[in-house]
Each structure stands twice: as structure tokens, then as C-alpha cells.
Amino acid sequence: PARLRLIDAGESCVIAGIGVTATRAAHETLERDAEGFHRFLGLALRIGGATVFHSGDTIPFDGQLEEVRALAADLALFPVNGRDALRASQGVPGNLTLDEALALAREAGIPALIAHHFDLFDFNTVPRPEVEAATRLSRRPQAVAASVGMAYGLDQSAVERAP
């Protein structure tokens, strides 16, 4: 109703001074509903001069890098639980792998990444130590593994933009 603002991929709006841009997401495939709207979305939020991008559940797809790069995000939140034949055979749609998430952030020029959507369900995860080890080693983007109950902040002066 009146408090809801509906947008589709490629559309932007401003809500209470926060810029919102929707992007396509492919939770295995790029899909549209009967009305032609994308079923899966990512959202970029522009707040106080910083842009934070949450990709939504997604795997790599044609045109993704260009869409993400155009956001000029300062921080990305990407799901890293991956995908495989076993989960697909059980009807569990996949997400980016950790390597894909790190590469997408790096190639899109996003300087910081919070890797998430792992360690949630026994049947659909990658081991936390694996994510923590890989994020510790990543220099570009600077990356951390999400932790329940942890608050994260973005110090733009400390974030070096990729060339």
C-alpha cells in the first residue's frame, strides 16, 4: 500500500533521503514474473555519500559485472554458499562461490566485501573456517566473513578505491 515503493531491476528511487537502486539477480536463472518484473533483485543503498550493495541471492550471469561496476559501490554484501549438483538435484538454488564473490567485487572495483549466507543450514553451506581463511587473505577487496550479532561500519576514508 501507500508505504511500499515498488521498483524493478534498473530502477531507482529515494526513500527518506536514501537512494535505492534495484539490480538483476539470478538465483540460478534470471526470471520474470507474469507481469514482467524480475523475480530476484539486488539492492544498492546510497547513504551519506556511501553506496552499499547487497546482491541478493545470485550466481554469475551475463552483464552482471557491468551492472555492479556501474553502482560504484563502496561495500558489497555477497552470498558465498556456492552451488553444486547435489544441492541442485534437491531443488536448492545456488549462489556465488567465495572465489566468484571476491572476483566480482575486485573486478567491479568494490573495495570492501562482507561474505555471507554460509553457516546457516547444514545442507546448504560452506565451512566457516574456509570463508574466514579466504577473507583474511584477500587484500582487494578487503573482505570479512559475516558473523551473527556483529555490527559493521564503513570508514570511507580508510577504504581505498580500486583503480
QUIDABEL-V594173 format. One line per field, one symbol per residue. phi: phi as a letter, one per 40 degrees, with the letter a starting at -180 (. if undefined). psi: psi as a letter, one per 40 degrees, with the letter a starting at -180 (. if undefined). burial: b if it has 16 or more other C-alpha atoms within 10 Angstrom, else e. A space follows every 10 residues. Layout:
phi: ???
psi: ???
burial: ???
//
This chain:
phi: .cccbcbbdg bbabbfgbcb bcbcbbcgbc bbcccgcccb bbbbbbbfgb bbbbcgcabc adgcdcccdc cfccabbbcb cgaacccccc gcccbdcccc ccccccccgc cbbbcagbgb bdcaabcddc ccccccccba ccbbccbcgc cbbbcccccc ccc
psi: adeihhiihe iiihhfehhh hiiiiggdih iiadeeihdh iihhhhhfei hhhheihiii iheddddddd dfidhihhhf eaiiddddee ehiiaiiddd dddddddefh eihhhafifd hdegiihddd ddddddehdh ihiihihheh hiihgddehh ii.
burial: eeeeeebbbe ebeeeeeebb bbbbbbbbeb eeeeeeebbb bbbbbbeeee bbbbbbbbbb eeebbeebbe bbbbbbbbbb bbbeeeeeee ebbbbbbbeb bbebbbbbbb bbbbbbbbbe eeebbbebee beeebeeeeb bbbbbbeeee eeeeeeeeee bee
//
